[in-house]
Amino acid sequence: MISRDNREQQLRVTLGELPADRSRAAGDDSASGGSDPGKLGVRLEPLTPALAARLNLPTSAQGLVVTDVDPVGSAAEAGVRENDIIEEVNRLQVRSIADLQDAIQRAGRRPALLLINRGGLSLFLTVRPRQ
């Protein structure tokens, strides 16, 4: 039983161990692509035309594909999902992991506004990067 918003809720949980490769993605800055998963809790890769086709997006689509989400990371808390496409961070287009890191660094301690393409639909999510 937990208390959320001054209401008690009953939850059913299953405990398990996070596989070593997923825990590395969730907290090691040297994980795939250097996507700084320690701050956002995601693994990313640049969107290629082939990957866009696989995700049923136009081959002209650009951004970063979320390939893994740490379930306890700040991105997961904000609602980021696997296969989301991050197109912008704080209204700046991101095409590479370096673009994303630069935009997050510029934001400092402020939350980051992400423009997400989810299955062809655009939505904004606010993420508080871990410091």
C-alpha positions in Angstrom: 0.0 0.0 0.0 1.3 3.5 -0.9 0.0 7.0 -0.4 0.0 9.2 -3.4 -1.8 12.6 -3.7 -3.3 12.0 -0.2 -4.9 8.8 -1.4 -4.0 5.3 -0.5 -3.4 2.9 -3.4 -2.6 -0.8 -3.4 0.0 -2.0 -5.9 1.1 -5.4 -6.9 4.9 -5.6 -7.5 7.3 -8.2 -8.6 10.9 -7.9 -7.5 13.7 -9.0 -9.7 17.3 -8.3 -10.7 18.1 -5.9 -13.5 20.4 -7.7 -16.1 23.9 -6.4 -16.1 23.6 -4.9 -19.6 20.5 -2.9 -18.7 22.0 -1.6 -15.5 25.0 -0.4 -17.4 22.7 1.5 -19.8 20.9 3.1 -16.9 23.9 4.5 -15.1 27.2 4.4 -17.0 28.1 7.4 -19.0 30.2 5.2 -21.3 27.2 3.3 -22.5 26.3 2.9 -26.2 26.8 6.1 -28.1 27.9 8.1 -25.1 24.3 9.3 -24.8 24.8 10.4 -21.1 22.3 7.9 -19.7 23.3 9.0 -16.2 21.4 12.3 -16.6 18.4 11.2 -18.6 18.3 7.4 -18.0 18.1 6.5 -21.7 20.1 4.9 -24.5 20.0 6.7 -27.8 21.1 6.3 -31.4 20.8 8.7 -34.3 17.8 8.1 -36.6 18.9 6.8 -39.9 16.6 6.4 -43.0 16.7 2.6 -42.5 15.7 2.9 -38.8 13.0 5.5 -39.7 11.5 3.0 -42.2 11.5 0.2 -39.6 9.6 2.6 -37.2 7.1 3.5 -40.0 8.4 7.1 -40.1 9.2 9.1 -43.2 12.8 8.5 -44.3 13.3 12.2 -44.0 12.6 12.1 -40.2 15.5 13.3 -38.1 16.4 13.1 -34.4 17.5 10.5 -31.8 15.8 7.1 -31.3 15.3 6.0 -27.7 16.6 2.4 -27.7 16.3 1.8 -23.9 14.8 3.5 -20.9 15.9 3.1 -17.3 12.6 2.4 -15.5 13.7 4.5 -12.5 15.4 7.3 -14.6 14.2 10.8 -15.0 13.1 10.2 -18.6 10.9 7.3 -17.6 9.4 9.5 -14.9 8.5 12.1 -17.6 6.9 9.4 -19.8 9.7 8.8 -22.4 9.3 5.4 -24.0 11.5 3.1 -26.1 11.3 3.9 -29.8 10.3 7.5 -29.1 12.2 10.0 -31.4 13.7 13.0 -29.6 13.5 15.8 -32.3 14.2 18.8 -30.1 15.6 19.7 -26.7 14.5 23.2 -25.4 13.4 24.1 -28.9 16.9 23.2 -30.4 16.9 20.5 -33.0 19.0 17.4 -32.1 20.5 15.2 -34.8 23.4 13.7 -32.8 24.1 12.7 -29.2 26.5 15.6 -29.0 23.6 18.0 -29.9 21.5 16.5 -27.1 24.3 16.7 -24.5 25.0 20.3 -25.5 21.3 21.2 -25.1 21.1 19.5 -21.7 24.3 21.2 -20.6 22.9 24.6 -21.7 19.8 24.1 -19.6 21.9 23.7 -16.5 19.8 22.7 -13.5 16.5 23.7 -15.3 14.2 21.0 -16.7 14.6 20.1 -20.4 11.6 20.4 -22.8 11.7 17.5 -25.2 9.8 17.4 -28.5 9.0 13.7 -29.0 7.7 12.0 -32.1 5.8 8.9 -30.9 4.5 6.8 -33.8 4.0 9.9 -36.0 2.4 12.0 -33.2 4.3 15.0 -31.7 4.2 15.6 -28.0 6.2 17.7 -25.5 7.6 16.1 -22.3 9.5 17.9 -19.5 12.5 16.0 -18.1 14.5 16.9 -15.0 18.0 15.6 -15.8 19.9 14.1 -12.9 22.8 16.2 -11.7 
